[in-house]
Amino acid sequence: MHDIGSLVDQLVESTKTSVGLFVPELVLSGTIVVLLLCRILPLVWRVPTQWIALLGAFTAFGWTLSQFDQLVTPSEALQVKTLFTGLLKFDEFSTFFRMFLSLFLILTITLTVLTGIPDREDAPDFYTLLIGATIGMMIMASANHLLMVFIGVEMTSVPSYAMVGFMKGRRQSSEAALKYVVYGAGAAGVMLYGISLLAGLTGTGSLPEMAERLSMIVAQGQGISDPTNRTIVLASLMVLVGLAFKLSVFPFHFWCPDAFEGAAAEVAGFLSVASKAGAFALLVRFGLAFSGQSKEVSSIAFALGIGLGVLGAATATFGNLSAYGQSNMKRLLAYSTIAHAGYMLMSVSALLVLRFSKQAGAEADVASLSCIEGLMYYLFVYLFMNLGAFAIVALIRNQIFSEELDDYNGLGTQCPVLCFGMTICVFSLIGLPPMGGFFAKFAIFYSVFKATSVHWVMWLVLAAGAINTVFSLFYYIRILKAMYVKPRPDGARKVTYDLMPVGLFVLMVCLPVLGLGLFPARFSETFHHVASLLLTGR
């Protein structure tokens, strides 16, 4: 037993240590405060809001980059630990995603500066929402407690609702935001109920402690026929509903096409990448929480992995088939986003199947590393290829005032840099060599192939992934066909842009897709190191 004084001293000491490692989130929070003061302080109001947001994003990125370098390079300066009495985890995995999200925030803000959305009057509100959602995603990636799981998801979701409906005066935008809110509220309610069941059954919200107590509870039961064990499975599925909503996984995808079509392309690009990065990081952490020594708990996680594999195959198939009939670029890319969520879900499925199979051993541990490594590589490539596609849609929209695919006819001769960038992104989204998307998909499919030795269902998952890659070729090629093959209609609006800011940004976002494909080994070592430390629990 501890007296109140010792508990307070422990809390104060933990807070002092945690604040120093929580600096990136604090910097972004301070940026939000400054943005909110822009409307009431004349001196701050004179400073362009986007530069304040960019300064905060660059500072957060620089700090996380420094932390990541210190963590990856063995030293006594920075060690893995928990923050705020175990609520958050500070390790290489969480720091990588914080760095990933900070970089993506910089690129998104830069894109909004080039496109002019938002305008000066609405900019403080827009960047407040954008940065607030990023903080929520960082918390998702660092969550070590069920409370922070829910707070992270909600901190991400609530600003996203407002950003989707930020285009005031557009009925389509308001309708999309309303649908997003309704679906999000339902998913959040189901997720919170699942969290309350898990916390009530185990008596703790800490993910590591939950794993240990689940092992004891399940070991005392009579298998799936035991009511307590059935409740554990049900609660886990309820938590996954909230994550599936953020990932737009079938059948929780209904909000995605409408939200992307109604929102600005800049917002759609942000949601398509950032929310998936945070949600997949959280899904991996939650999945690995079933790492107790009990065979019964491992069997639950194994069955969960099989279910996620089937769900990933269904998601990829639905996303690709639904994209065929789309004539709006944002809606087409929305279904593409759903399909890519299915591919990435396959790697998480392979991770759980390999790690919690009855034959798990040293060879399975090595294969598990490739699952997380492949997911991280896929997300890193996905950042550039998906943001590049949405950025080009936004830049062309500013010129032709349309996002319909038919209005892209003949643009290859008018804006060669933009069309070249779109070509790189499309080839990578398909998964053609030598683009980064090819090696990303290869890493995912290799992980699933390893899992086929454990369960036959993974063969079906692997076949679905390969077939869907072929399916996607046909609707992606429609974009290039419109740009390069079809003639430009008479009287159509011309696309003019300044090569220095706009063309440079497009090349800066799109060329890394090619670079990641030509030199994949440059990053694979880092991803392998982060994955190995996550699995060993260092």
Secondary structure, 3 states (H helix, E strand, C coil): CCCHHHHHHHHHHHHHHHHHHCHHHHHHHHHHHHHHHCCCCHHHHCCCHHHHHHHHHHHHHHHHHHHHHHHHCCCCCCCCEEECCCCEEECHHHHHHHHHHHHHHHHHHHHHHHHCCCCCCCHHHHHHHHHHHHHHHHHHHHECEHHHHHHHHHHHHHHHHHHHCCCCCCHHHHHHHHHHHHHHHHHHHHHHHHHHHHHHHHCCCEHHHHHHHHHHHHHHCCHHHCHHHHHHHHHHHHHHHHHHHHHCCCCCCCHHHHHHHHCCHHHHHHHHHHHHHHHHHHHHHHHHCCCCCCHHHHHHHHHHHHHHHHHHHHHHHHHHHHHCCCCEHHHHHHHHHHHHHHHHHHHHHHHHHHHCCCCCCHHHHHHHHHHHHHHHHHHHHHHHHHHHHHHHHHHHHHHHCCCEHHHHCCCCCCCHHHHHHHHHHHHHHHCCCCCHHHHHHHHHHHHHHHHCCCCCHHHHHHHHHHHHHHHHHHHHHHHHHHHHHCCCCCCCCCCCCCHHHHHHHHHHHHHHHHHHHHCCHHHHHHHHHHHHHHHHCC
